[in-house]
């Protein structure tokens, strides 16, 4: 059995309480003075990057992290000479096979943590420069961040590469290259990639919002029609299982039925974008496209919300929520006491994450 200073069962607890401590200290600063968290060298962001990468990447290989055991099994098979016999997401498995020939499983999971977290750091820097700290911290404090770093590893890396891609405003070829790479790592990224392409050709946020609202009654009264329709469009078997099979993976959030709780959570970002763009006339082109993208991806999830594993489809929009909610705070002054509003928003955002950690 692998020795660890912190028992595997306590790893998640330590992480959430560490983020809680960091957030409390930052919220206190925000409430005391109009700090802008602006630093040309971003020491705090770099420190967070290093700490979280090492903590997540050097965690023990344990069944506590569920999918980590499956990845470890595949990695060791490749190290023993096994061939790749899959026809989907082969880029990821070729990557695993190459890694298995030059490093240990421990080193592999550390590399995975780098590939998951560094793109979020870089994207925050690309979008906000010296004001990146809070946005990067909010990525780390997001509801699904920890679970997709230690459990849904492949999906987490693909989504981080997608975020890095959309932060590349002027490097279009690199952007689309990262879109393709994200899709080849995890095929489910076709949904946010397709949503991005839609936003290139249509930009009316009010119409996107109307379609999103329309999806709610359509899903409520569909009787599973959309789940069966999308499962027939060519999703590979492991994705189809999320739509049509039972809780075969013993997922904590697997639940068949209309997820009003998840819908309310998703609506927080919908309201944020509506407030900034429609009510306050925020004209940032990057943000408008990002919000339209979120609406589109989230609308897809609403159509299949009755399926088991609906949280896995929700994640295809949820991973953008930190950007939707916090990006505008550092681009324009919306409130008289903006730092206090920002502090309150941080508390509410991580409060949901921490509550879900406590009750699951």
C-alpha positions in Angstrom: 0.0 0.0 0.0 1.3 3.4 -0.9 2.4 5.6 2.0 1.0 9.1 2.2 1.4 11.8 4.9 -2.3 12.7 4.4 -4.6 9.6 4.2 -6.4 9.5 0.8 -9.8 9.8 2.4 -8.8 13.2 3.8 -7.3 14.7 0.6 -10.6 16.3 -0.6 -11.2 17.7 2.9 -7.8 19.3 3.1 -8.2 20.8 -0.4 -11.6 22.4 0.2 -10.5 23.8 3.6 -7.3 25.2 2.1 -9.3 27.0 -0.6 -11.7 28.2 2.1 -8.8 29.7 4.1 -7.4 31.5 1.1 -10.8 32.9 0.2 -11.5 34.1 3.7 -8.2 36.0 3.8 -8.9 37.5 0.3 -12.5 38.5 1.2 -11.3 40.2 4.3 -8.9 42.3 2.2 -11.6 43.1 -0.3 -13.9 44.3 2.5 -11.3 46.4 4.2 -9.8 48.3 1.3 -10.3 48.7 -2.5 -7.6 46.2 -3.4 -7.5 45.3 -7.0 -5.2 42.2 -6.7 -3.1 43.7 -9.4 0.5 42.6 -9.6 2.8 42.5 -12.6 4.5 39.4 -11.3 1.5 37.7 -9.8 3.3 36.0 -7.0 0.0 34.8 -5.4 -1.2 33.2 -8.6 2.1 31.4 -9.2 2.1 30.2 -5.6 -1.4 28.9 -6.0 -0.5 27.2 -9.2 2.5 25.4 -7.7 0.7 24.4 -4.5 -2.4 23.0 -6.2 -0.5 21.2 -9.0 1.8 19.4 -6.5 -1.0 18.6 -4.1 -3.3 17.2 -6.7 -0.6 15.7 -8.9 1.3 13.9 -6.1 -1.8 12.4 -4.4 -1.6 8.7 -3.7 -3.0 6.3 -6.3 -6.1 5.2 -4.5 -9.6 4.0 -5.2 -10.8 7.0 -3.2 -10.3 8.9 -6.5 -12.4 6.3 -8.5 -11.3 6.8 -12.1 -7.7 7.2 -11.0 -7.5 3.4 -10.4 -8.8 2.7 -13.9 -6.3 5.1 -15.5 -3.5 3.5 -13.4 -4.6 0.0 -14.6 -4.5 1.1 -18.2 -1.2 2.9 -17.7 0.4 -0.2 -16.2 -0.9 -2.4 -19.0 0.7 -0.1 -21.6 3.9 -0.2 -19.6 3.8 -4.0 -19.9 3.5 -3.8 -23.7 -0.3 -3.8 -24.2 -1.6 -2.4 -27.5 -4.2 0.4 -27.9 -7.4 -1.3 -28.9 -9.8 1.6 -28.6 -11.2 3.6 -31.5 -12.4 6.7 -29.6 -10.3 9.4 -27.9 -7.2 7.7 -29.2 -5.0 10.8 -28.8 -5.3 10.5 -25.1 -4.5 6.8 -25.0 -1.5 7.3 -27.3 -0.4 9.9 -24.8 -0.8 7.5 -22.0 1.2 4.8 -23.9 4.1 7.2 -24.6 4.2 8.3 -21.0 4.1 4.7 -19.8 7.4 4.1 -21.7 9.3 6.9 -20.1 7.9 7.6 -16.6 6.1 6.0 -13.6 2.4 6.2 -12.9 3.1 8.8 -10.2 4.9 11.0 -12.7 2.1 10.6 -15.2 -0.6 11.8 -12.7 1.6 14.8 -11.9 1.8 15.6 -15.6 -2.0 15.3 -15.8 -2.3 17.9 -12.9 -0.1 20.3 -14.9 -2.1 19.8 -18.0 -5.3 20.4 -16.1 -4.3 23.4 -14.0 -1.7 25.3 -16.0 -4.1 26.1 -18.9 -6.4 27.8 -16.4 -3.6 29.9 -15.0 -2.5 30.8 -18.5 -6.0 31.6 -19.7 -6.6 33.8 -16.7 -3.4 35.7 -17.5 -4.3 36.0 -21.2 -7.7 37.5 -20.4 -6.9 39.7 -17.4 -3.2 40.2 -17.2 -2.2 41.5 -13.8 -5.8 41.2 -12.5 -5.8 37.5 -13.1 -5.5 36.3 -9.4 -9.2 36.2 -8.4 -10.3 34.6 -11.7 -7.6 31.9 -11.3 -8.6 31.4 -7.7 -12.3 31.0 -8.7 -11.4 28.4 -11.3 -9.8 26.4 -8.4 -12.8 27.1 -6.2 -15.4 25.9 -8.7 -17.9 23.2 -7.9 -16.5 20.6 -10.3 -12.8 21.6 -10.3 -11.5 19.1 -7.8 -13.6 16.1 -9.0 -12.5 16.6 -12.6 -8.9 16.8 -11.6 -8.8 13.6 -9.5 -11.6 11.6 -11.0 -12.8 12.7 -14.5 -9.1 13.4 -15.4 -9.4 13.2 -19.2 -12.5 15.4 -19.4 -10.9 17.9 -17.0 -7.8 18.3 -19.1 -9.8 18.6 -22.3 -12.0 21.4 -20.8 -9.0 23.3 -19.5 -7.4 23.2 -23.0 -10.7 24.5 -24.3 -10.6 27.5 -21.9 -7.0 28.2 -22.9 -8.2 28.2 -26.5 -10.9 30.7 -26.0 -8.4 33.0 -24.2 -6.3 33.2 -27.3 -8.0 36.2 -28.9 -5.5 36.9 -31.7 -3.9 33.4 -32.2 -6.6 31.8 -34.3 -4.7 28.9 -35.7 -3.5 27.9 -32.2 -7.0 28.4 -30.9 -8.6 26.0 -33.4 -5.7 23.6 -32.9 -6.4 23.4 -29.2 -10.2 22.9 -30.0 -9.3 19.9 -32.1 -6.9 18.6 -29.4 -9.5 19.0 -26.7 -12.0 17.0 -28.8 -9.5 14.3 -29.5 -8.7 13.9 -25.8 -12.4 13.7 -24.8 -15.1 13.5 -27.5 -17.7 15.3 -25.3 -15.9 18.6 -26.0 -17.6 18.6 -29.4 -20.5 20.2 -27.6 -18.7 23.4 -26.4 -16.7 23.5 -29.6 -19.9 23.4 -31.7 -21.4 26.0 -29.4 -18.4 28.2 -30.0 -18.8 27.9 -33.8 -22.5 28.8 -33.5 -21.5 32.0 -31.7 -19.2 33.0 -34.5 -22.2 33.3 -36.9 -25.0 34.5 -34.5 -24.4 37.0 -31.8 -27.8 38.2 -30.5 -27.7 37.4 -26.7 -31.4 38.0 -26.2 -32.3 35.3 -28.7 -29.8 32.9 -27.1 -31.6 33.6 -23.8 -35.0 33.0 -25.3 -33.9 29.6 -26.7 -32.4 28.7 -23.3 -35.7 29.5 -21.6 -37.7 27.5 -24.3 -35.5 24.5 -23.6 -36.9 24.2 -20.0 -40.5 23.4 -20.9 -39.3 21.3 -23.9 -37.3 19.2 -21.6 -40.0 19.0 -18.9 -42.5 17.5 -21.3 -40.3 15.6 -23.7 -40.6 12.2 -22.0 -37.0 11.3 -22.7 -37.3 12.1 -26.5 -34.1 14.3 -26.5 -32.0 11.7 -24.6 -32.8 9.1 -27.2 -32.4 11.5 -30.1 -28.9 12.6 -29.0 -27.9 9.1 -28.2 -28.7 8.1 -31.8 -26.5 10.8 -33.3 -23.2 8.9 -33.0 -22.0 9.5 -29.5 -19.6 6.6 -28.6 -20.9 4.0 -26.2 -19.5 5.4 -23.0 -21.3 8.7 -23.7 -24.5 6.9 -24.7 -24.5 5.1 -21.4 -24.7 8.5 -19.7 -28.0 9.1 -21.5 -29.7 5.7 -21.6 -28.2 3.3 -19.0 -28.6 3.1 -15.3 -26.1 4.2 -12.6 -23.5 1.7 -13.8 -20.6 3.7 -12.4 -22.1 4.4 -9.0 -21.9 8.2 -9.6 -22.7 10.3 -6.6 -24.8 12.7 -8.6 -26.4 10.1 -10.9 -30.1 10.7 -10.8 -32.9 10.3 -13.3 -35.4 13.2 -13.3 -35.5 16.9 -13.8 -32.7 18.4 -11.8 -34.1 21.6 -10.5 -31.1 22.0 -8.2 -28.7 21.8 -11.1 -30.9 24.2 -13.1 -30.9 26.8 -10.3 -27.1 26.5 -10.1 -26.7 27.0 -13.8 -29.0 30.0 -13.7 -26.6 31.9 -11.5 -24.3 32.3 -14.5 -27.2 33.0 -16.8 -28.3 35.8 -14.5 -24.8 37.2 -14.3 -24.4 37.4 -18.0 -27.9 38.8 -18.4 -27.2 41.5 -15.8 -23.8 42.5 -17.3 -24.8 42.4 -21.0 -28.5 43.3 -21.1 -29.0 45.4 -18.0 -25.6 47.2 -17.7 -24.8 47.2 -21.5 -21.4 45.6 -21.1 -20.1 45.6 -24.7 -17.0 43.4 -24.3 -16.9 41.3 -27.5 -15.0 38.4 -25.8 -17.4 38.2 -22.9 -20.6 38.4 -25.1 -19.3 35.5 -27.2 -18.3 33.6 -24.1 -21.7 34.1 -22.6 -23.5 33.0 -25.7 -21.3 29.9 -25.8 -22.3 29.1 -22.2 -26.0 29.5 -22.9 -25.8 27.2 -25.9 -23.9 24.4 -24.1 -26.1 24.7 -21.1 -29.2 24.6 -23.3 -28.0 21.2 -24.7 -27.7 19.9 -21.1 -31.2 21.1 -20.2 -32.6 19.1 -23.1 -31.1 15.9 -21.6 -31.5 16.9 -18.0 -33.7 13.9 -17.2 -30.9 11.5 -18.0 -28.8 9.8 -15.4 -25.3 11.4 -15.2 -26.8 14.7 -16.2 -24.1 16.4 -14.2 -21.5 15.1 -16.7 -23.4 17.0 -19.5 -23.9 20.0 -17.2 -20.1 20.1 -16.7 -19.7 21.0 -20.4 -21.0 24.4 -19.6 -20.3 24.6 -15.8 -16.5 24.6 -16.4 -17.0 28.1 -17.9 -19.0 29.6 -14.9 -16.0 31.2 -13.2 -15.4 33.2 -16.4 -19.0 34.2 -16.8 -19.4 35.4 -13.3 -16.1 37.1 -12.5 -14.5 38.3 -15.8 -16.6 41.5 -16.0 -15.6 42.7 -12.5 -12.1 43.3 -13.8 -13.1 45.0 -17.1 -15.6 47.6 -16.0 -16.9 49.3 -12.9 -20.6 48.3 -12.4 -21.2 49.1 -8.7 -20.4 51.9 -6.3 -18.8 49.5 -3.9 -17.6 47.0 -6.5 -15.1 45.3 -4.2 -17.8 44.5 -1.6 -20.0 43.1 -4.3 -17.1 41.1 -5.6 -16.4 39.8 -2.1 -20.1 38.8 -1.7 -20.1 37.1 -5.1 -17.0 35.1 -4.1 -18.6 34.0 -0.9 -21.8 32.8 -2.7 -19.8 31.1 -5.5 -17.6 29.1 -3.2 -20.3 28.7 -0.6 -22.2 26.4 -3.0 -19.1 24.4 -3.7 -18.3 24.0 0.0 -21.9 23.1 0.8 -21.9 20.4 -1.8 -18.6 19.1 -0.4 -20.2 18.9 3.1 -23.3 17.1 2.1 -21.9 14.5 -0.3 
